[in-house]
């Protein structure tokens, strides 16, 4: 299909999902849940989350020197710097498991090693400061601290394990990248500080457009920022437009939008399909798909290995928008869920989802995706069991 036809098809699906009055249809059940979940996803995440992320990914692909990414995030990069930056990225971005995908794809395809790239992939949605604070306030201080420490440790350990498991491929990738015949980078016509401000403006739009208010009674800094979020977003957007007009050439803008479109046409269809499948299986939060929520609640009681594994596995399949995991877990704990399985779900759920897995597979292949998902689920299971044994 031509790019124009693909764009029109994606646009048509998005508009249908966004505007169609699904509630007025006469049927219900898992199919309706899938359609309503897709509608919720289109309204809440595509325009404000994914579109800015696609443009950032396109900018990474076009305006960031490949050798710079290889130097700081490649297989031979300083491990402390690479994993340190990757593991704390979530505190800045606070994105969901789908919004992080274009950013992950951008740095990985630009030369980042599998270790730092997957550390970033996990930490982006997992280490969310507000989500951790809400976890501590609503679910208890022990769970909040365990989630914060676990998420940071997980991102580093998973990244390092991915690096060593695929060490041979990583070395071959590094040798190819250092080969002068592999291709020369074009000269950078714009100072580094200008590119830095350009990316900072786009990250600012992504962060503040999706800023969530604090829990009732929390107040303080987060609610203050929430009240002025659109002012801040508008300022970042205005500054970005000014930069694009003054600093960038027409050919650069064309290349940027082309790269952005490449990410969008690869990722969006897979996300839409994944959201529909997740909706059929698990429904929306508080609603029922093929798998009744009572089954889930009955299988995560106590602190057995199975309960922790089931919580990790189910959480890995479910789609959690930023912060929604806290009220969902509050309901499950009220229905008898143990503290160990609760932590296991908190460590696996926000970082993974069925739509997320489909896209990861398209970026780094089936084998690496299976290893990454398995590491998350197994580590979440073990950590949940350990936590439940000593603090449950």
SEDRENVEX-521418 format. One line per 4 residues: number of its first residue (from 0); their letters; for each residue x, y, z negated of C-alpha. Coordinates in nm, 4 decimals. Last residue first. Example, Ala and Ser with C-alpha at 12.3 -4.5 7.8 and 13.67 -1.06 7.14 Angstrom:
BEGIN
1 = SA = 1.3670 -0.1060 -0.7140 | 1.2300 -0.4500 -0.7800 $
//
This chain:
BEGIN
391 = XXXX = 0.3021 -0.9739 -5.3757 | 0.6362 -0.8283 -5.4848 | 0.8777 -1.1251 -5.4960 | 0.7084 -1.3888 -5.2814 $
387 = XXXX = 0.5075 -1.1438 -5.0706 | 0.8200 -0.9508 -4.9769 | 1.0085 -1.2664 -4.8776 | 0.7124 -1.3960 -4.6761 $
383 = XXXX = 0.6678 -1.0607 -4.5025 | 1.0383 -1.0414 -4.4202 | 1.0387 -1.3921 -4.2759 | 0.7294 -1.3346 -4.0612 $
379 = XXXX = 0.8457 -0.9907 -3.9456 | 1.1832 -1.1386 -3.8468 | 1.0158 -1.4209 -3.6524 | 0.7675 -1.1883 -3.4762 $
375 = XXXX = 1.0226 -0.9209 -3.3821 | 1.2849 -1.1724 -3.2701 | 1.0268 -1.3644 -3.0664 | 0.9133 -1.0460 -2.8894 $
371 = XXXX = 1.2723 -0.9575 -2.7942 | 1.3579 -1.3137 -2.6853 | 1.0423 -1.3441 -2.4750 | 1.1088 -1.0055 -2.3154 $
367 = XXXX = 1.4698 -1.0938 -2.2387 | 1.3624 -1.4139 -2.0630 | 1.0701 -1.2640 -1.8719 | 1.2536 -0.9732 -1.7104 $
363 = XXXX = 1.3935 -0.6373 -1.8205 | 1.1547 -0.3801 -1.6755 | 0.8543 -0.5832 -1.5543 | 0.8647 -0.7900 -1.8731 $
359 = XXXX = 0.8621 -0.4741 -2.0854 | 0.5478 -0.3635 -1.8995 | 0.3526 -0.6807 -1.9736 | 0.4747 -0.6822 -2.3335 $
355 = XXXX = 0.3457 -0.3283 -2.4027 | -0.0008 -0.4145 -2.2708 | -0.0092 -0.7134 -2.5118 | 0.1084 -0.5037 -2.8036 $
351 = XXXX = 0.4341 -0.4469 -2.9877 | 0.6004 -0.1886 -3.2130 | 0.2870 -0.0937 -3.4121 | 0.2015 -0.4603 -3.4825 $
347 = XXXX = 0.5283 -0.6317 -3.5765 | 0.6498 -0.4490 -3.8889 | 0.3059 -0.3495 -4.0174 | 0.1707 -0.6997 -3.9472 $
343 = XXXX = 0.4484 -0.8610 -4.1502 | 0.3925 -0.6059 -4.4281 | 0.0249 -0.7040 -4.4509 | 0.1182 -1.0739 -4.4285 $
339 = XXXX = 0.3320 -1.0291 -4.7421 | 0.0769 -0.8156 -4.9250 | -0.1926 -1.0828 -4.8896 | -0.5146 -1.0269 -4.6921 $
335 = XXXX = -0.8301 -1.0824 -4.8991 | -1.1064 -0.8842 -4.7253 | -0.9976 -0.5613 -4.8955 | -0.6502 -0.6248 -4.7581 $
331 = XXXX = -0.8069 -0.6562 -4.4105 | -0.9960 -0.3273 -4.4491 | -0.6875 -0.1361 -4.5655 | -0.4941 -0.3033 -4.2858 $
327 = XXXX = -0.7254 -0.1500 -4.0269 | -0.7097 0.1852 -4.2077 | -0.3265 0.1824 -4.1869 | -0.2861 0.0354 -3.8360 $
323 = XXXX = -0.4688 0.3326 -3.6833 | -0.1733 0.5673 -3.7541 | -0.0438 0.5767 -3.3918 | -0.2646 0.3661 -3.1654 $
319 = XXXX = -0.2471 -0.0018 -3.2436 | -0.2935 -0.2538 -2.9618 | -0.3182 -0.6121 -3.0821 | -0.0928 -0.8888 -2.9480 $
315 = XXXX = 0.2046 -0.8316 -3.1802 | -0.0307 -0.7876 -3.4755 | -0.1810 -1.1307 -3.4099 | 0.1670 -1.2869 -3.4018 $
311 = XXXX = 0.2924 -1.1081 -3.7125 | -0.0250 -1.1770 -3.9125 | -0.0256 -1.5397 -3.7936 | 0.3393 -1.5806 -3.8937 $
307 = XXXX = 0.2774 -1.4331 -4.2384 | -0.0256 -1.6548 -4.2975 | 0.1624 -1.9589 -4.1627 | 0.4615 -1.9006 -4.3901 $
303 = XXXX = 0.2199 -1.8889 -4.6820 | 0.1555 -1.5704 -4.8759 | -0.2113 -1.5642 -4.9683 | -0.4805 -1.4617 -4.7211 $
299 = XXXX = -0.3893 -1.4034 -4.3585 | -0.5975 -1.6744 -4.1947 | -0.9384 -1.5793 -4.3368 | -0.8997 -1.2153 -4.2290 $
295 = XXXX = -0.8186 -1.3150 -3.8701 | -1.1119 -1.5519 -3.8511 | -1.3416 -1.2844 -3.9955 | -1.2246 -1.0487 -3.7204 $
291 = XXXX = -1.3996 -1.2727 -3.4647 | -1.1789 -1.3704 -3.1673 | -1.3776 -1.3196 -2.8448 | -1.3998 -0.9490 -2.9220 $
287 = XXXX = -1.5522 -0.7879 -3.2306 | -1.5629 -0.4294 -3.3443 | -1.4012 -0.2441 -3.6353 | -1.0860 -0.1644 -3.4402 $
283 = XXXX = -1.1697 -0.2441 -3.0764 | -1.2110 -0.5934 -2.9419 | -0.9664 -0.8765 -3.0118 | -0.9641 -1.1014 -2.7053 $
279 = XXXX = -1.1655 -0.9000 -2.4525 | -1.0125 -0.5713 -2.5664 | -0.6583 -0.7104 -2.5472 | -0.7284 -0.8261 -2.1910 $
275 = XXXX = -0.8618 -0.4831 -2.0925 | -0.5696 -0.3036 -2.2585 | -0.3200 -0.5292 -2.0778 | -0.4768 -0.4651 -1.7373 $
271 = XXXX = -0.4706 -0.0882 -1.7923 | -0.1119 -0.1041 -1.9172 | 0.0016 -0.3094 -1.6179 | -0.1638 -0.0641 -1.3775 $
267 = XXXX = 0.0008 0.2327 -1.5581 | 0.3601 0.1031 -1.5646 | 0.4789 0.0631 -1.2059 | 0.2788 0.3468 -1.0520 $
263 = XXXX = 0.3740 0.5819 -1.3353 | 0.7472 0.5066 -1.3329 | 0.7778 0.5692 -0.9587 | 0.5586 0.8799 -0.9901 $
259 = XXXX = 0.8037 1.0322 -1.2354 | 1.0899 0.9611 -0.9955 | 0.9053 1.1384 -0.7146 | 0.8198 1.4292 -0.9450 $
255 = XXXX = 1.1874 1.4707 -1.0349 | 1.3098 1.4397 -0.6748 | 1.0650 1.7083 -0.5617 | 1.1659 1.9325 -0.8495 $
251 = XXXX = 1.5309 1.8897 -0.7588 | 1.4624 1.9696 -0.3923 | 1.2831 2.2914 -0.4911 | 1.5721 2.4080 -0.7054 $
247 = XXXX = 1.5496 2.4372 -1.0817 | 1.6562 2.7098 -1.3235 | 1.4058 2.9940 -1.2765 | 1.0749 2.8290 -1.1838 $
243 = XXXX = 1.1255 2.5036 -1.3734 | 1.2597 2.6927 -1.6740 | 0.9553 2.9226 -1.6871 | 0.7208 2.6238 -1.6617 $
239 = XXXX = 0.9040 2.4539 -1.9486 | 0.8851 2.7679 -2.1639 | 0.5116 2.7924 -2.1051 | 0.4652 2.4248 -2.1932 $
235 = XXXX = 0.6705 2.4572 -2.5135 | 0.4693 2.7624 -2.6181 | 0.1412 2.5909 -2.5321 | 0.2315 2.2845 -2.7391 $
231 = XXXX = 0.3191 2.5079 -3.0355 | -0.0124 2.6947 -3.0100 | -0.1927 2.3634 -2.9576 | -0.0392 2.2137 -3.2730 $
227 = XXXX = -0.1219 2.5137 -3.4952 | -0.3665 2.3390 -3.7289 | -0.1796 2.0076 -3.7043 | 0.1452 2.1802 -3.8061 $
223 = XXXX = -0.0204 2.2990 -4.1265 | -0.1771 1.9565 -4.1794 | 0.1620 1.7900 -4.1540 | 0.3380 2.0391 -4.3830 $
219 = XXXX = 0.1031 2.0200 -4.6791 | -0.2311 1.8459 -4.6890 | -0.2439 1.4894 -4.8240 | -0.5955 1.5112 -4.9690 $
215 = XXXX = -0.7565 1.3480 -4.6687 | -0.4850 1.1804 -4.4644 | -0.2543 1.4000 -4.2625 | -0.3480 1.5449 -3.9259 $
211 = XXXX = -0.2081 1.3880 -3.6108 | 0.0404 1.5483 -3.3714 | -0.0137 1.4206 -3.0180 | 0.0214 1.7516 -2.8337 $
207 = XXXX = 0.2986 1.8367 -3.0808 | 0.5291 1.5442 -3.0030 | 0.4842 1.5152 -2.6261 | 0.5019 1.8924 -2.5656 $
203 = XXXX = 0.8098 1.9199 -2.7879 | 0.9732 1.6295 -2.6040 | 0.9160 1.8181 -2.2778 | 1.0652 2.1389 -2.4196 $
199 = XXXX = 1.3639 1.9517 -2.5661 | 1.4295 1.7958 -2.2246 | 1.4548 2.1382 -2.0581 | 1.6573 2.2777 -2.3504 $
195 = XXXX = 1.9133 1.9981 -2.3098 | 1.9221 2.0420 -1.9325 | 2.0063 2.4069 -1.9879 | 2.2744 2.3194 -2.2428 $
191 = XXXX = 2.4388 2.0804 -1.9972 | 2.4992 2.3541 -1.7427 | 2.3280 2.3138 -1.4017 | 2.4930 2.2067 -1.0768 $
187 = XXXX = 2.5791 1.8550 -1.1877 | 2.7870 1.6926 -0.9195 | 2.6486 1.3723 -0.7791 | 2.7541 1.0529 -0.9482 $
183 = XXXX = 2.9610 0.8202 -0.7409 | 2.8646 0.4643 -0.6598 | 2.9566 0.1145 -0.7639 | 3.2899 0.1458 -0.5817 $
179 = XXXX = 3.4435 0.3165 -0.8832 | 3.3653 0.0024 -1.0900 | 3.2902 0.1062 -1.4489 | 2.9175 0.0350 -1.4098 $
175 = XXXX = 2.9895 -0.3080 -1.2614 | 3.2165 -0.3990 -1.5514 | 2.9530 -0.2811 -1.8032 | 2.6791 -0.4854 -1.6343 $
171 = XXXX = 2.9035 -0.7925 -1.6318 | 2.9774 -0.7365 -1.9993 | 2.6077 -0.7002 -2.0794 | 2.5237 -1.0147 -1.8852 $
167 = XXXX = 2.7753 -1.2135 -2.0911 | 2.6591 -1.0547 -2.4164 | 2.2925 -1.1471 -2.3664 | 2.2461 -1.3062 -2.7094 $
163 = XXXX = 2.5025 -1.0650 -2.8560 | 2.3282 -0.7478 -2.7374 | 1.9792 -0.8776 -2.8169 | 2.1015 -0.9600 -3.1676 $
159 = XXXX = 2.2476 -0.6111 -3.2097 | 1.9245 -0.4444 -3.0974 | 1.7110 -0.6674 -3.3196 | 1.9358 -0.5941 -3.6192 $
155 = XXXX = 1.9366 -0.2165 -3.5612 | 1.5624 -0.1799 -3.4998 | 1.4753 -0.4260 -3.7759 | 1.6812 -0.2393 -4.0384 $
151 = XXXX = 1.4987 0.0867 -3.9653 | 1.1567 -0.0816 -3.9602 | 1.2217 -0.2835 -4.2758 | 1.3351 0.0163 -4.4810 $
147 = XXXX = 1.0297 0.2229 -4.3892 | 0.7827 -0.0668 -4.4159 | 0.9211 -0.1834 -4.7507 | 0.8996 0.1729 -4.8861 $
143 = XXXX = 0.5360 0.2094 -4.7776 | 0.4400 -0.1409 -4.8903 | 0.5808 -0.0790 -5.2389 | 0.4251 0.2689 -5.2617 $
139 = XXXX = 0.0732 0.1350 -5.2092 | -0.1737 0.0813 -4.9253 | -0.3239 0.4312 -4.9060 | -0.0452 0.6639 -5.0215 $
135 = XXXX = 0.2513 0.4462 -4.9198 | 0.1018 0.3555 -4.5819 | 0.0077 0.7196 -4.5251 | 0.3691 0.8226 -4.5861 $
131 = XXXX = 0.4931 0.5499 -4.3480 | 0.2455 0.6601 -4.0797 | 0.3550 1.0231 -4.1246 | 0.7227 0.9336 -4.0825 $
127 = XXXX = 0.6747 0.7080 -3.7810 | 0.9447 0.4445 -3.7518 | 0.7721 0.1617 -3.5622 | 0.6645 0.3379 -3.2393 $
123 = XXXX = 1.0087 0.4577 -3.1224 | 1.2038 0.2129 -3.3416 | 1.1342 -0.0994 -3.1373 | 1.2096 0.0363 -2.7894 $
119 = XXXX = 1.5023 0.2399 -2.9268 | 1.6629 -0.0743 -3.0707 | 1.5713 -0.2423 -2.7399 | 1.7689 0.0199 -2.5444 $
115 = XXXX = 2.0610 0.0241 -2.7929 | 2.1048 -0.3547 -2.7531 | 2.0206 -0.3993 -2.3837 | 2.2898 -0.1472 -2.2922 $
111 = XXXX = 2.1873 0.1870 -2.1441 | 2.2622 0.2227 -1.7718 | 2.0000 0.4431 -1.6097 | 1.7583 0.1532 -1.5840 $
107 = XXXX = 1.7618 0.1160 -1.9609 | 1.7330 0.4908 -2.0303 | 1.4298 0.5396 -1.8063 | 1.2536 0.2136 -1.8922 $
103 = XXXX = 1.2731 0.2921 -2.2624 | 1.1290 0.6398 -2.2034 | 0.8535 0.5023 -1.9788 | 0.7719 0.2383 -2.2453 $
99 = XXXX = 0.7614 0.4580 -2.5575 | 0.4045 0.5686 -2.4787 | 0.2844 0.2072 -2.4857 | 0.3977 0.1042 -2.8348 $
95 = XXXX = 0.2781 0.4337 -2.9841 | 0.4828 0.7517 -3.0239 | 0.6210 0.9222 -3.3351 | 0.8941 1.0929 -3.1252 $
91 = XXXX = 1.1198 1.2449 -3.3908 | 1.1086 0.9864 -3.6713 | 1.0908 0.7184 -3.4046 | 1.4343 0.8091 -3.2725 $
87 = XXXX = 1.5981 0.7047 -3.6003 | 1.7125 0.3574 -3.4885 | 1.8256 0.4639 -3.1417 | 2.0547 0.7404 -3.2694 $
83 = XXXX = 2.2211 0.5135 -3.5244 | 2.2345 0.2244 -3.2819 | 2.4356 0.4182 -3.0242 | 2.6484 0.6165 -3.2710 $
79 = XXXX = 2.7469 0.3219 -3.4910 | 2.7953 0.0930 -3.1916 | 3.0348 0.3226 -3.0071 | 2.9576 0.2416 -2.6444 $
75 = XXXX = 3.0903 -0.0648 -2.4591 | 2.7477 -0.2113 -2.3742 | 2.6144 0.1302 -2.2755 | 2.4420 0.3846 -2.4997 $
71 = XXXX = 2.6893 0.6728 -2.5375 | 2.9246 0.6218 -2.2437 | 2.6719 0.4396 -2.0252 | 2.4221 0.7212 -2.0777 $
67 = XXXX = 2.6884 0.9793 -1.9918 | 2.7973 0.7794 -1.6863 | 2.4425 0.7900 -1.5546 | 2.4339 1.1700 -1.5656 $
63 = XXXX = 2.0962 1.2861 -1.6872 | 1.8969 1.4896 -1.4358 | 1.7234 1.2363 -1.2114 | 1.6430 0.9244 -1.4160 $
59 = XXXX = 1.6174 1.1101 -1.7462 | 1.3870 1.3654 -1.5845 | 1.1609 1.0905 -1.4509 | 1.1460 0.9358 -1.7978 $
55 = XXXX = 1.0532 1.2752 -1.9455 | 0.7848 1.3185 -1.6777 | 0.6441 0.9728 -1.7497 | 0.6412 1.0445 -2.1245 $
51 = XXXX = 0.4461 1.3682 -2.0669 | 0.1863 1.1691 -1.8661 | 0.1748 0.8813 -2.1148 | 0.0882 1.0639 -2.4346 $
47 = XXXX = -0.1405 1.3619 -2.3704 | -0.3109 1.2545 -2.0472 | -0.3081 0.8765 -2.0899 | -0.3510 0.8332 -2.4629 $
43 = XXXX = -0.6817 0.9451 -2.6108 | -0.9288 0.9536 -2.3220 | -0.7861 0.6692 -2.1139 | -0.7265 0.4498 -2.4216 $
39 = XXXX = -1.0799 0.5103 -2.5521 | -1.2185 0.4218 -2.2111 | -1.0036 0.1072 -2.1928 | -1.1234 0.0083 -2.5405 $
35 = XXXX = -1.4833 0.0688 -2.4294 | -1.4365 -0.1510 -2.1226 | -1.2743 -0.4324 -2.3224 | -1.5420 -0.4127 -2.5922 $
31 = XXXX = -1.8108 -0.4328 -2.3248 | -1.6530 -0.7464 -2.1856 | -1.6177 -0.8928 -2.5374 | -1.9877 -0.8592 -2.6236 $
27 = XXXX = -2.2417 -0.6117 -2.4930 | -2.4839 -0.5891 -2.2017 | -2.7414 -0.3217 -2.1186 | -2.5023 -0.0483 -2.0081 $
23 = XXXX = -2.5593 0.2944 -2.1661 | -2.2512 0.2683 -2.3876 | -2.0343 0.2409 -2.0746 | -2.1090 0.6010 -1.9818 $
19 = XXXX = -1.8349 0.6340 -1.7114 | -1.6163 0.9410 -1.7707 | -1.2684 0.8284 -1.8781 | -1.2622 0.4705 -1.7487 $
15 = XXXX = -1.4070 0.5777 -1.4137 | -1.1648 0.8707 -1.3949 | -0.8677 0.6438 -1.4748 | -0.9705 0.3749 -1.2269 $
11 = XXXX = -1.0181 0.6360 -0.9515 | -0.6850 0.8013 -1.0314 | -0.5041 0.4661 -1.0161 | -0.6672 0.3897 -0.6798 $
7 = XXXX = -0.5937 0.7383 -0.5448 | -0.2300 0.7125 -0.6487 | -0.1895 0.3676 -0.4936 | -0.3467 0.4916 -0.1682 $
3 = XXXX = -0.1156 0.7948 -0.1556 | 0.1892 0.5818 -0.2308 | 0.1069 0.3587 0.0644 | 0.0000 0.0000 0.0000 $
//
